[in-house]
Amino acid sequence: MATLHIEHPITDYPTWRAAFDGLADARRQNGVMSERVTQPVDDPRYIVVDLDFATAEQAASFLRFLEARVWASSTSAPALAGRPRTAILQPAPTAAG
């Protein structure tokens, strides 16, 4: 499993959420198995999204889609305020016993 971790500032949550919800089919069609949206308790203008995929390659492919087709346009990402920080994460190995 791999997780595409995304964090970025937003202008307002309702606008951001509407745009995020509008991409539900794209997420599903590109292999997103589960998603989590969180915010810092002290910053309503910041968002953290974790999207889980079966493979790191799927996560990387979806990141390229976001960069080229979503974040590049203020119409597609109306509440994006600043450049998203991203990382593709995988489970860390367990300690050898």
C-alpha positions as CSV (number, residue, x, y, z in Angstrom):
1,M,0.0,0.0,0.0
2,A,1.1,3.6,-0.7
3,T,-0.3,6.9,0.5
4,L,-0.3,10.2,-1.4
5,H,0.0,12.7,1.4
6,I,-1.0,16.3,0.4
7,E,-1.0,19.4,2.5
8,H,-1.7,23.0,1.6
9,P,-3.2,26.3,2.6
10,I,-6.8,27.0,1.4
11,T,-8.8,30.2,1.2
12,D,-12.0,28.6,2.7
13,Y,-13.1,25.1,3.5
14,P,-16.6,25.0,1.8
15,T,-15.1,26.1,-1.6
16,W,-12.2,23.6,-1.2
17,R,-14.6,20.8,-0.2
18,A,-16.9,21.3,-3.2
19,A,-13.9,21.1,-5.5
20,F,-12.5,18.0,-3.7
21,D,-15.9,16.3,-3.8
22,G,-16.2,17.1,-7.5
23,L,-13.1,14.9,-8.1
24,A,-14.6,11.8,-6.4
25,D,-15.0,9.9,-9.6
26,A,-11.4,10.8,-10.7
27,R,-10.1,9.5,-7.4
28,R,-12.0,6.3,-7.7
29,Q,-11.1,5.7,-11.4
30,N,-7.4,6.2,-10.5
31,G,-7.2,3.7,-7.8
32,V,-7.9,5.6,-4.6
33,M,-8.9,2.9,-2.1
34,S,-9.6,5.2,0.9
35,E,-9.1,8.9,1.8
36,R,-8.8,11.0,4.9
37,V,-9.2,14.8,5.1
38,T,-8.0,16.5,8.3
39,Q,-7.1,20.0,9.4
40,P,-4.9,21.4,12.2
41,V,-7.1,22.2,15.2
42,D,-5.7,25.8,15.2
43,D,-5.8,26.5,11.5
44,P,-9.0,26.3,9.5
45,R,-7.2,27.6,6.4
46,Y,-4.9,24.5,6.1
47,I,-5.9,21.1,4.8
48,V,-4.2,17.7,5.0
49,V,-5.3,14.9,2.6
50,D,-4.2,11.3,2.6
51,L,-5.1,9.1,-0.4
52,D,-4.4,5.4,-0.2
53,F,-3.5,3.3,-3.3
54,A,-2.5,-0.3,-3.9
55,T,0.9,0.8,-5.3
56,A,3.3,3.7,-5.2
57,E,3.1,3.9,-9.0
58,Q,-0.7,4.6,-8.8
59,A,0.0,7.3,-6.2
60,A,2.6,8.9,-8.4
61,S,0.3,8.8,-11.5
62,F,-2.5,10.5,-9.6
63,L,-0.1,13.1,-8.3
64,R,0.9,13.9,-11.9
65,F,-2.8,14.2,-12.7
66,L,-3.3,16.6,-9.8
67,E,-0.3,18.7,-10.8
68,A,-1.2,18.9,-14.5
69,R,-5.0,19.0,-14.5
70,V,-6.2,20.3,-11.2
71,W,-3.7,22.4,-9.3
72,A,-2.5,24.2,-12.5
73,S,-5.9,25.9,-12.9
74,S,-7.6,28.2,-10.4
75,T,-10.9,27.0,-11.9
76,S,-10.2,23.4,-11.0
77,A,-8.7,24.3,-7.6
78,P,-10.6,27.5,-6.6
79,A,-9.6,27.5,-2.9
80,L,-6.0,26.5,-3.3
81,A,-3.8,29.1,-1.6
82,G,-0.1,28.3,-2.3
83,R,1.7,25.3,-3.5
84,P,0.8,21.9,-2.2
85,R,3.4,19.9,-0.3
86,T,3.2,16.2,-1.2
87,A,4.9,13.0,-0.4
88,I,4.3,9.4,-1.4
89,L,4.5,7.3,1.7
90,Q,4.7,3.6,2.3
91,P,4.6,1.5,5.5
92,A,8.0,1.5,7.3
93,P,9.6,-1.8,7.8
94,T,9.2,-3.4,11.2
95,A,12.2,-3.8,13.5
96,A,14.1,-7.1,13.0
97,G,13.9,-9.2,16.1
